[in-house]
Amino acid sequence: MSDLAAQKIASKSLRERGAGLLAGWAPGFKPEFFSRLIILGLAIIAFETYRDYGVSWDEQVQNIYGHDLLSYYVSDFQDQSAFHFLNLKYYGGAFDLLAAILNSFSPFGEYETRHLLGGIIGLIGFVGAWRMGKLLGGERGGLFALLLMALTPLLYGHNFINPKDAPFAWALLWSIYYICRAITELPKPSTGTAIGLGVALGLAMGTRVVAVIVLLYCAPAFIAYAIGRYREIRHARKVAHELGSFVGGLWPAIPIVLVLTALFWPWVVQSPGNLDVAIQLFSHFPWKGEVVFNGHIYNSTNLPWEYLPVLIFYQLPEMALVGIVLAVVFGAMAMVKGGTSLLTNKTALCYSVLISAVAVPLLDFVIGRPEIYNGIRHFLFMVPPLVMLAAMGLDRAYGWLRARATLLGHGFALVVVLAASWQTLLITRLHPDEYLYFNSLAGGVRGAAGRFDMDYWGLSLAEAAKDLAPQVEKLGVKANGNPWWVYVCGDWLSAAYFFPPEAHMHYTGAQSVADFVIAIREPYCTDQVKGKHVLEVRRGGSVLSYATDLRGEPDYKPQ
């Protein structure tokens, strides 16, 4: 039998398994139809709401970096300012360069265009999750994966405001998808799969150098398959030939990765040692900020080992946590039942890649203790594989229950629908600050306030600026003709970008001359900001940011 024929049979087997899984749903239920409906709904929501998002703390410098990269190319490589702007050269500029190109002709605002691009990339990421789910669990698995990803605010919220970590997370998920697709095509992946892997991994490398970690994700599957095949045929040379054929089939990915990396990250090809420098810096990036964790303030260089696991536990939806537990249970059952046969089972090998995509970065943090910024953002790339495992846990649980009693299956489906509906309501209430979501185990946003960093991106400053503007506009123009001076505690552009001209509001970097202050609710702002609150921006019962009036209150002490 030819390799092509074997691949077609394997593909047909996967389709038949997916069709079998559909039998568990109510008559006439079409998971693919509902998956496509969700994708359409997400697209409509993204295009209707991308203007709602504020300017995140890092966006100004990322925007400048993108324009500098574009200038590098349009100047025939003469303008090398991108390689000397802060520390941005150590990052790829895939998103920022694309955003700069779009902004050269976009009819929308500078940052509105960036947010729309982020929303589109997030939508492509959700499609990747859907396809990954279909690969592992048929159409029903795809629906579970898509639904759970879309209902994870940590992923959805970062799409619009995080120009590095969110695009990187989705590019890495697509890379994992193509790796798993290559596994299902053993003994030799198709050219289309190799090209897809090259594009996905190239975009990931063109965003963050840590994309090389994907090689570690593949290692367990590679080793397991080699051991399993040897146990089956007892012929080391033939096993080596098969593995060589598999790796050889992926060679078309390499030039694509190199070209895309060089295109979006030109600094890395300026000198042979630049890649090594970037890799070395990744785990110990110079940032000496303060981080709030469990009610205590830590230096970012000295966080406790449980920081990342605790945040993941508190910021994933309860439905995802249940799915993870179910995935562990069904995974253990499969290991007991399958035994050593799992070493060459293609689905099991795909799961090993997903598990590695969660375990490797988590262990790196717990053991290696790299420096990390606020929240999960630097490790956001491990969330999609984790949620994917949770989705497969839910899918397996439904199938297992449905096979034993129709009523049990329907009851489980009803619970999922109710949980999804409640989660949708929570996300809606947080909009456009979805990324600061905490689940009920943390007490929600209200319970997490003061215990963890909340609006560390400063998104709510936009709403505070918009709400303050009408109050200032009513005051008219100052008698001396000067504008109303506004001091911002946080990133100044996150508020000043939304000052309307008619309100005559101008930013000042000195609180001593300011008439008003706009601040995020962070310890360093609470300690220094004066004046009484004239408005507050709240989500989930917690104050995210506020504005104070300094006029006539020279001796007012901080609250």
Sequence and secondary structure as in RCSB ss.txt:
>XXXX:A:sequence
MSDLAAQKIASKSLRERGAGLLAGWAPGFKPEFFSRLIILGLAIIAFETYRDYGVSWDEQVQNIYGHDLLSYYVS
DFQDQSAFHFLNLKYYGGAFDLLAAILNSFSPFGEYETRHLLGGIIGLIGFVGAWRMGKLLGGERGGLFALLLMA
LTPLLYGHNFINPKDAPFAWALLWSIYYICRAITELPKPSTGTAIGLGVALGLAMGTRVVAVIVLLYCAPAFIAY
AIGRYREIRHARKVAHELGSFVGGLWPAIPIVLVLTALFWPWVVQSPGNLDVAIQLFSHFPWKGEVVFNGHIYNS
TNLPWEYLPVLIFYQLPEMALVGIVLAVVFGAMAMVKGGTSLLTNKTALCYSVLISAVAVPLLDFVIGRPEIYNG
IRHFLFMVPPLVMLAAMGLDRAYGWLRARATLLGHGFALVVVLAASWQTLLITRLHPDEYLYFNSLAGGVRGAAG
RFDMDYWGLSLAEAAKDLAPQVEKLGVKANGNPWWVYVCGDWLSAAYFFPPEAHMHYTGAQSVADFVIAIREPYC
TDQVKGKHVLEVRRGGSVLSYATDLRGEPDYKPQ
>XXXX:A:secstr
  HHHHHHHHHHHHHHHHHHHHTTS TT  HHHHHHHHHHHHHHHHHHHGGG    TTHHHHHHHHHHHHHHHHT
TT   GGGSSTTGGGS  HHHHHHHHHHTT SS HHHHHHHHHHHHHHHHHHHHHHHHHHHHHHHHHHHHHHHHH
T HHHHHHHHH TTHHHHHHHHHHHHHHHHHHHHTTTS  HHHHHHHHHHHHHHHTT GGGGGHHHHHHHHHHHH
HHHHHHHH  HHHHHHHHHHHHHHTTTHHHHHHHHHHHH GGGGSSTTHHHHHHHHHTT     EEEETTEEEET
TS  TTHHHHHHHHHS HHHHHHHHHHHHHHHHHHHHHGGGGGG HHHHHHHHHHHHHHHHHHIIIII     ST
TGGGGGGHHHHHHHHHHHHHHHHHHHHHH HHHHHHHHHHHHHHHHHHHHHHHHHTT GGG   GGGTHHHHHBT
TB  STT THHHHHHHHHHHHHHTT S TTS  EEEEEES HHHHHTT  GGGTEEEES GGG SEEEEES HHH
HHH  SEEEEEEEETTEEEEEEEE TT TT    
